[in-house]
């Protein structure tokens, strides 16, 4: 018996033993699973990408509503608070300094931190307003009196 014949004989015996132990359907399923694992589409039983896409979309939606949207809302509130600063408002800076707004311009706020002591800060350094002074409103007369000429 030559080497080639012995290898063929051994291969035949192994294949025969394998077919006796498992059924053809199980072998086909195992082979298809191995092929799918290797990236081959065998037997038309390919997995759909649709559930994966749906899962990523749901994950992104959850992240948006839990992190991105609330942060954007807080940022808008902080910007509107910083734009509405006016003289007389009592504020706390992001560093924890208490002060009263003396004057404002486009980019900065001047705070009185002690009687006669002022410091200039960027508007973004104001963390929150503790007491806001309302602008005086003009007195409006409902029924003005007409004067005779």
Rosetta blueprint (number, residue, H / E / L):
1 X L
2 X L
3 X H
4 X H
5 X H
6 X H
7 X H
8 X H
9 X H
10 X H
11 X H
12 X H
13 X H
14 X H
15 X H
16 X H
17 X H
18 X H
19 X H
20 X H
21 X H
22 X L
23 X L
24 X H
25 X H
26 X H
27 X H
28 X H
29 X H
30 X H
31 X H
32 X H
33 X H
34 X H
35 X H
36 X H
37 X H
38 X L
39 X L
40 X L
41 X L
42 X L
43 X L
44 X L
45 X L
46 X L
47 X L
48 X L
49 X L
50 X H
51 X H
52 X H
53 X H
54 X H
55 X H
56 X H
57 X H
58 X H
59 X H
60 X H
61 X H
62 X H
63 X H
64 X H
65 X H
66 X H
67 X H
68 X H
69 X H
70 X H
71 X H
72 X H
73 X H
74 X H
75 X H
76 X H
77 X H
78 X H
79 X H
80 X H
81 X H
82 X H
83 X H
84 X L
85 X L
86 X L
87 X L
88 X L
89 X L
90 X E
91 X E
92 X E
93 X E
94 X L
95 X L
96 X L
97 X L
98 X E
99 X E
100 X E
101 X E
102 X E
103 X E
104 X E
105 X L
106 X L
107 X L
108 X E
109 X E
110 X E
111 X E
112 X E
113 X E
114 X E
115 X L
116 X L
117 X E
118 X E
119 X E
120 X E
121 X E
122 X E
123 X H
124 X H
125 X H
126 X E
127 X E
128 X E
129 X E
130 X E
131 X E
132 X L
133 X L
134 X L
135 X L
136 X L
137 X L
138 X L
139 X L
140 X L
141 X L
142 X L
143 X L
144 X L
145 X L
146 X L
147 X L
148 X L
149 X L
